[in-house]
Amino acid sequence: MNSEVARIKTAFVRQLRAAMTSQKVNQSELAKRLKCSRARITQALDPESNVTTEMLGKLANALDLEVRFEIRRSRSLPARQPDSKLGKKWVRFPPGAL
């Protein structure tokens, strides 16, 4: 697995687990909320597993969390001017779109 992908998945799962702890929700309760098996939850919470972004979104939703994706320029890359056709624009997705 790509190290950057592994880093992102690990951070996401860490935040899910922190929410589970603060809300006192165990894997069995999360499985009930998602109507799936506890084994599926265990697999999804393993950063090394091949879990889909859809499943990660469902887990976050079941814990009443908002998921935001942000893309930033890598500090190791030199700054570039934005494409004149696109300009500087943000794309907003309505709640539930992802």
N, C-alpha and C positions, 0 to 999 in steps of 0.2 A: 504494500500500500504506500502511496505517495506520502512523504513525511508531513507535508503541509495539510493534506486531507486528514491524516491521523491526528494532527495537532488540533484542527478545528473540531473534529468529532469528539476528541477527549475533552475539550473545553465545554462543548455543548452538553455532553453527558454529565460532567462535573456540576454544571448548573442545574440540570434536571435532578440529580441526586441531592443537591443542597435544598432545592424546593421540596423534594419528598421529605427530607428530614425536618425542615421548618414547619411543614404542614402535617407532619406525623402520618405520612402515607407510605405504606410498605408496598412491595411489589405485588402482593396478592390483591390489595385494594386497587392498585393501578390497573391490574388485569381485569378486575370486575368493571371498572369504569370504562375500559376499552372493549369489553366483551371479547377477551382473548385469553390465552393461557398464560400462566405465570412464567412458563418456560420462554414464551415469546417475549415477555417483558425483560427477562434476564438476558436473552440474546440481544435485544435492542439496546440495552444499557451497557453492552460490552463494546467499547470503542473499536475493538479489532474486528467486530462482526460486520457483515455487509448489509447494514440497515439502510433503508431508504429515507430520503428527506421527508417523504410523506409520513412515515412512521414516527420520525422524530417530531414532526409537527403535531401529530395526534397525541404523543406523550405530553408535549408542552401544553396543548389545549386541555388535556385531562387534568393538568395541574393549574389551570387558569393562568398560564403564562403567555406573554406576547413575544413572538419571535421577530427579531429584526436582523436583516442582513445588511452589512455595510462593507463597501469596498473602498479601500484607501490605497494611495500610492505607496509602494514599497519605499522605505527610506534609502535603500541601496540603489534606486534608479534615479537618474537625473530628471529634473522637472521638464515637462513638455508643455507646449501651448495646446489648449483644447482644439479639437477639430472645428474649424469655422462653420461647418454645416450643422454641427450638433450644439455647439456652445456649451455653456455650463448649465445643465438642467438636472433636477432631481426627478426620479420616477417614484411615485407613491402608489402603493398597492392598497386597495381597500381591505378592511379587516375580513379575514376568512378567505382572501384570494389565494393565499399560498398554502 
